[in-house]
Amino acid sequence: MIRTVLSDIGQVILFFDNEIFFKKMTAFCGHSAEKIRELALVNFHLVELFDSGKIGPRDFYLRTAEKLQARISEEEFFAVYCDVFRLNPPVLNIFKRLKGKYRLVILSNTDTRRFSFVKTRFPEVLIFDHYVLSFELGLMKPHPEIYRRALEAARSKTEESVFIDDLEENIEGAAKVGIQGILYRPGTDLEAQLNALGLSF
C-alpha cells in the first residue's frame, strides 16, 4: 500500500524553460542565445556544483558570468537565471487532493536561489510535508543516498512509496533502492497512474 508520494518539482509541478535564460542573457553579452546554450552545456558542471551546494551563489554568478563574458550584476543575473518557471496547474491540483491522505515529499535537484524564487513566486506549491533538496544535502539524484534521505524524512518504507520525475535516470535511481516510479512527461495521465497503484483521492 502506498503511503508516501515523492516528487520532483521541475517539469512536474512547475515547468521550466532555460531557453528564457539564454535569450535574456543576450542583452548582457555578445553571444547569441544559441552560443549561450552551447556554453551552458559545456560548463554544466557549474550547475551541478551549485545544485549540490559545493559552490555558493556568488561563486556561481562570477564563474558563469566569466564563461559567458557577460557584463551583469549579481542581482540582475539571478533575476534572469531564476525567472524561467511556470505553474503546471493540473499536477498541483492532484497534489492538493493527495494532501492529508498521503505523505508528500519534494525530492529535487535545485539550488538555493531558484528554490527561494519558487517559494516566493509560487507559494501555492508549498503544501508538501518535507523538502529534500540537493543543495542542502550535497547529494543529487540519481545518487541512491538522496532517495534514502527522502524516505527517512517521510518515515516511509520503499514499498510504501512512489516517486514521480521527468527523467528516466532519476526513475531508475529510485528503482535501484526499491522505490517504484512514474515517469512524468507532458500528456502523462498522472491521476490514472496513481490510481493504478491503488491511491485514492
Summary of the structure (lengths in Angstrom):
residues: 201
radius of gyration: 17.6
end to end distance: 14.0
largest distance: 55.5
contacts: 627
relative contact order: 0.18
helix: 52%
strand: 16%
